[in-house]
């Protein structure tokens, strides 16, 4: 019996579809058994018209079973439903309400809700058609038709048949709901078991990510260290997930000369964090081992190191991951800046200028590329009170506002021009509050790193 009920089910189907198939097969099997019980009675009393209709019921049921076995599930549900409506309506019209077959229309309303739960329009059409047929037959048909009234014996047999159909209707409804409730119970137990497993795995993954964040935080320069060299500065750092592909980096040559960078590694989350570790190590190696100080030359060397790291030993596969970065060498004593950028610009707002200067980056990432070009180093002279900003694209790409659109760089520029005269701590608060207000209830879409420095 179980094999018959499982006919057409598959592990590739979702659980909901498999439950519908089993209920469809239950209806088919029940219909065939009921029809086979009726046919000997009809033959005994020579009720050949009822034999023909019952044979049609059986043929319809077998055809629907074959459709399920051939994975034509939606067609099987439709054929069974419309076929039952047609055959039961025909039987009622021929023999009258004495057969009580019109009550099975209410069962079709019930099965329709289950079989077509994901097809709203079709579900409503079939549900309405079933109710229309039920009330139409109930109100318009006589208790006995001319065919039924023509023979007292036939009327007597059909009267017994009608009462027996009440019993069949009760048995069918009980079996259908019992099977439906049992399947739901089994499904709920599976869900609870899977939820328990997922919660356990989620806890393990979250704990691992939290420890990974602890390691990543150890790699990032501390706020106190940054403040020691760049007192007037702020850092807005918001990973999308627990760990991030965005990172910031600092190396102090001496008390006055500081290398500082903001970078956006390929990806976010765990993959982005792994790439960020590779890029951070490459920056440290280019500066500490190779002794480079020119930002453009540093990026050239880092690109070489990153490409080497991701090059497979047997040359069978290559990874083109890397980073976009804004890197500057700051001389706090002379207030000069040397800067190089890979797909990430430098923004400068000079004291009392009310205008934002954009230094454009090289349009290439720090990653393996077929036609690499040397990165350009820009030299800039700033004055006391001038502000400059380094950032990744996460802030500008964040969706929000009343229309759920991207924030875009123009809005950031307008915001900075309205707040640049304030202290850096106040700027940080205003930038953070503005971001939170813009996001509203929407999810953060990317890592965000935004850093401002005032000389």
SULLIN-V49991 format. One record per residue. N is the residue number from 1. RES is the residue in three letters. SS is DSSP state (alpha for helix, beta for strand, coil for the rest). Layout:
[[N & RES & SS] [N & RES & SS]]
//
This chain:
[[1 & UNK & coil] [2 & UNK & alpha] [3 & UNK & alpha] [4 & UNK & alpha] [5 & UNK & alpha] [6 & UNK & coil] [7 & UNK & coil] [8 & UNK & coil] [9 & UNK & coil] [10 & UNK & coil] [11 & UNK & coil] [12 & UNK & coil] [13 & UNK & coil] [14 & UNK & coil] [15 & UNK & alpha] [16 & UNK & alpha] [17 & UNK & alpha] [18 & UNK & alpha] [19 & UNK & alpha] [20 & UNK & alpha] [21 & UNK & alpha] [22 & UNK & alpha] [23 & UNK & alpha] [24 & UNK & alpha] [25 & UNK & alpha] [26 & UNK & alpha] [27 & UNK & alpha] [28 & UNK & alpha] [29 & UNK & alpha] [30 & UNK & alpha] [31 & UNK & alpha] [32 & UNK & alpha] [33 & UNK & alpha] [34 & UNK & alpha] [35 & UNK & alpha] [36 & UNK & alpha] [37 & UNK & alpha] [38 & UNK & alpha] [39 & UNK & alpha] [40 & UNK & alpha] [41 & UNK & alpha] [42 & UNK & alpha] [43 & UNK & alpha] [44 & UNK & alpha] [45 & UNK & coil] [46 & UNK & coil] [47 & UNK & coil] [48 & UNK & alpha] [49 & UNK & alpha] [50 & UNK & alpha] [51 & UNK & alpha] [52 & UNK & alpha] [53 & UNK & alpha] [54 & UNK & alpha] [55 & UNK & alpha] [56 & UNK & alpha] [57 & UNK & alpha] [58 & UNK & alpha] [59 & UNK & alpha] [60 & UNK & alpha] [61 & UNK & alpha] [62 & UNK & alpha] [63 & UNK & alpha] [64 & UNK & alpha] [65 & UNK & alpha] [66 & UNK & alpha] [67 & UNK & alpha] [68 & UNK & alpha] [69 & UNK & alpha] [70 & UNK & coil] [71 & UNK & coil] [72 & UNK & coil] [73 & UNK & alpha] [74 & UNK & alpha] [75 & UNK & alpha] [76 & UNK & alpha] [77 & UNK & alpha] [78 & UNK & alpha] [79 & UNK & alpha] [80 & UNK & alpha] [81 & UNK & alpha] [82 & UNK & alpha] [83 & UNK & alpha] [84 & UNK & alpha] [85 & UNK & alpha] [86 & UNK & alpha] [87 & UNK & alpha] [88 & UNK & alpha] [89 & UNK & alpha] [90 & UNK & alpha] [91 & UNK & alpha] [92 & UNK & alpha] [93 & UNK & alpha] [94 & UNK & alpha] [95 & UNK & alpha] [96 & UNK & coil] [97 & UNK & alpha] [98 & UNK & alpha] [99 & UNK & alpha] [100 & UNK & coil] [101 & UNK & alpha] [102 & UNK & alpha] [103 & UNK & alpha] [104 & UNK & alpha] [105 & UNK & alpha] [106 & UNK & alpha] [107 & UNK & alpha] [108 & UNK & alpha] [109 & UNK & alpha] [110 & UNK & alpha] [111 & UNK & alpha] [112 & UNK & alpha] [113 & UNK & alpha] [114 & UNK & alpha] [115 & UNK & alpha] [116 & UNK & coil] [117 & UNK & coil] [118 & UNK & coil] [119 & UNK & coil] [120 & UNK & alpha] [121 & UNK & alpha] [122 & UNK & alpha] [123 & UNK & alpha] [124 & UNK & alpha] [125 & UNK & alpha] [126 & UNK & alpha] [127 & UNK & alpha] [128 & UNK & alpha] [129 & UNK & alpha] [130 & UNK & alpha] [131 & UNK & alpha] [132 & UNK & alpha] [133 & UNK & alpha] [134 & UNK & alpha] [135 & UNK & alpha] [136 & UNK & alpha] [137 & UNK & alpha] [138 & UNK & alpha] [139 & UNK & alpha] [140 & UNK & alpha] [141 & UNK & coil] [142 & UNK & coil] [143 & UNK & coil] [144 & UNK & coil] [145 & UNK & coil] [146 & UNK & alpha] [147 & UNK & alpha] [148 & UNK & alpha] [149 & UNK & alpha] [150 & UNK & coil] [151 & UNK & coil] [152 & UNK & alpha] [153 & UNK & alpha] [154 & UNK & alpha] [155 & UNK & alpha] [156 & UNK & alpha] [157 & UNK & alpha] [158 & UNK & alpha] [159 & UNK & alpha] [160 & UNK & alpha] [161 & UNK & alpha] [162 & UNK & alpha] [163 & UNK & alpha] [164 & UNK & alpha] [165 & UNK & alpha] [166 & UNK & alpha] [167 & UNK & alpha] [168 & UNK & alpha] [169 & UNK & alpha] [170 & UNK & alpha] [171 & UNK & alpha] [172 & UNK & alpha] [173 & UNK & alpha] [174 & UNK & alpha] [175 & UNK & alpha] [176 & UNK & alpha] [177 & UNK & alpha] [178 & UNK & alpha] [179 & UNK & alpha] [180 & UNK & alpha] [181 & UNK & alpha] [182 & UNK & alpha] [183 & UNK & alpha] [184 & UNK & alpha] [185 & UNK & alpha] [186 & UNK & alpha] [187 & UNK & alpha] [188 & UNK & alpha] [189 & UNK & alpha] [190 & UNK & alpha] [191 & UNK & alpha] [192 & UNK & alpha] [193 & UNK & alpha] [194 & UNK & alpha] [195 & UNK & alpha] [196 & UNK & alpha] [197 & UNK & alpha] [198 & UNK & alpha] [199 & UNK & alpha] [200 & UNK & alpha] [201 & UNK & alpha] [202 & UNK & alpha] [203 & UNK & alpha] [204 & UNK & alpha] [205 & UNK & alpha] [206 & UNK & alpha] [207 & UNK & alpha] [208 & UNK & alpha] [209 & UNK & alpha] [210 & UNK & alpha] [211 & UNK & alpha] [212 & UNK & alpha] [213 & UNK & alpha] [214 & UNK & alpha] [215 & UNK & alpha] [216 & UNK & alpha] [217 & UNK & alpha] [218 & UNK & alpha] [219 & UNK & alpha] [220 & UNK & coil] [221 & UNK & coil] [222 & UNK & coil] [223 & UNK & alpha] [224 & UNK & alpha] [225 & UNK & alpha] [226 & UNK & alpha] [227 & UNK & alpha] [228 & UNK & alpha] [229 & UNK & alpha] [230 & UNK & coil] [231 & UNK & coil] [232 & UNK & coil] [233 & UNK & beta] [234 & UNK & beta] [235 & UNK & beta] [236 & UNK & beta] [237 & UNK & beta] [238 & UNK & beta] [239 & UNK & coil] [240 & UNK & coil] [241 & UNK & coil] [242 & UNK & coil] [243 & UNK & coil] [244 & UNK & coil] [245 & UNK & coil] [246 & UNK & beta] [247 & UNK & beta] [248 & UNK & beta] [249 & UNK & beta] [250 & UNK & beta] [251 & UNK & beta] [252 & UNK & beta] [253 & UNK & coil] [254 & UNK & coil] [255 & UNK & coil] [256 & UNK & coil] [257 & UNK & beta] [258 & UNK & beta] [259 & UNK & beta] [260 & UNK & beta] [261 & UNK & beta] [262 & UNK & beta] [263 & UNK & beta] [264 & UNK & beta] [265 & UNK & beta] [266 & UNK & coil] [267 & UNK & coil] [268 & UNK & coil] [269 & UNK & alpha] [270 & UNK & alpha] [271 & UNK & alpha] [272 & UNK & alpha] [273 & UNK & alpha] [274 & UNK & alpha] [275 & UNK & alpha] [276 & UNK & alpha] [277 & UNK & alpha] [278 & UNK & alpha] [279 & UNK & alpha] [280 & UNK & alpha] [281 & UNK & alpha] [282 & UNK & alpha] [283 & UNK & alpha] [284 & UNK & alpha] [285 & UNK & alpha] [286 & UNK & alpha] [287 & UNK & alpha] [288 & UNK & alpha] [289 & UNK & alpha] [290 & UNK & coil] [291 & UNK & coil] [292 & UNK & coil] [293 & UNK & coil] [294 & UNK & coil] [295 & UNK & alpha] [296 & UNK & alpha] [297 & UNK & alpha] [298 & UNK & alpha] [299 & UNK & alpha] [300 & UNK & alpha] [301 & UNK & alpha] [302 & UNK & alpha] [303 & UNK & alpha] [304 & UNK & alpha] [305 & UNK & alpha] [306 & UNK & alpha] [307 & UNK & alpha] [308 & UNK & alpha] [309 & UNK & alpha] [310 & UNK & coil] [311 & UNK & beta] [312 & UNK & coil] [313 & UNK & coil] [314 & UNK & coil] [315 & UNK & coil] [316 & UNK & coil] [317 & UNK & coil] [318 & UNK & beta] [319 & UNK & coil] [320 & UNK & coil] [321 & UNK & coil] [322 & UNK & coil] [323 & UNK & beta] [324 & UNK & beta] [325 & UNK & beta] [326 & UNK & beta] [327 & UNK & beta] [328 & UNK & beta] [329 & UNK & beta] [330 & UNK & beta] [331 & UNK & beta] [332 & UNK & coil] [333 & UNK & coil] [334 & UNK & coil] [335 & UNK & coil] [336 & UNK & beta] [337 & UNK & beta] [338 & UNK & beta] [339 & UNK & beta] [340 & UNK & beta] [341 & UNK & beta] [342 & UNK & beta] [343 & UNK & coil] [344 & UNK & coil] [345 & UNK & coil] [346 & UNK & beta] [347 & UNK & beta] [348 & UNK & beta] [349 & UNK & beta] [350 & UNK & coil] [351 & UNK & coil] [352 & UNK & coil] [353 & UNK & coil] [354 & UNK & coil] [355 & UNK & coil] [356 & UNK & beta] [357 & UNK & beta] [358 & UNK & beta] [359 & UNK & beta] [360 & UNK & coil] [361 & UNK & coil] [362 & UNK & beta] [363 & UNK & coil] [364 & UNK & coil] [365 & UNK & coil] [366 & UNK & beta] [367 & UNK & coil] [368 & UNK & coil] [369 & UNK & coil] [370 & UNK & coil] [371 & UNK & coil] [372 & UNK & coil] [373 & UNK & coil] [374 & UNK & coil] [375 & UNK & coil] [376 & UNK & coil] [377 & UNK & coil] [378 & UNK & beta] [379 & UNK & beta] [380 & UNK & beta] [381 & UNK & beta] [382 & UNK & coil] [383 & UNK & coil] [384 & UNK & coil] [385 & UNK & coil] [386 & UNK & coil] [387 & UNK & beta] [388 & UNK & beta] [389 & UNK & beta] [390 & UNK & beta] [391 & UNK & beta] [392 & UNK & coil] [393 & UNK & coil] [394 & UNK & coil] [395 & UNK & coil] [396 & UNK & coil] [397 & UNK & coil] [398 & UNK & coil] [399 & UNK & beta] [400 & UNK & beta] [401 & UNK & coil] [402 & UNK & coil] [403 & UNK & coil] [404 & UNK & coil] [405 & UNK & beta] [406 & UNK & beta] [407 & UNK & coil] [408 & UNK & coil] [409 & UNK & alpha] [410 & UNK & alpha] [411 & UNK & alpha] [412 & UNK & alpha] [413 & UNK & alpha] [414 & UNK & alpha] [415 & UNK & alpha] [416 & UNK & alpha] [417 & UNK & alpha] [418 & UNK & alpha] [419 & UNK & alpha] [420 & UNK & coil] [421 & UNK & coil] [422 & UNK & coil] [423 & UNK & coil] [424 & UNK & alpha] [425 & UNK & alpha] [426 & UNK & alpha] [427 & UNK & alpha] [428 & UNK & alpha] [429 & UNK & alpha] [430 & UNK & alpha] [431 & UNK & alpha] [432 & UNK & alpha] [433 & UNK & alpha] [434 & UNK & alpha] [435 & UNK & alpha] [436 & UNK & alpha] [437 & UNK & alpha] [438 & UNK & alpha] [439 & UNK & alpha] [440 & UNK & coil] [441 & UNK & coil] [442 & UNK & coil] [443 & UNK & coil] [444 & UNK & coil] [445 & UNK & coil] [446 & UNK & coil] [447 & UNK & coil] [448 & UNK & beta] [449 & UNK & beta] [450 & UNK & beta] [451 & UNK & beta] [452 & UNK & beta] [453 & UNK & beta] [454 & UNK & beta] [455 & UNK & coil]]
//
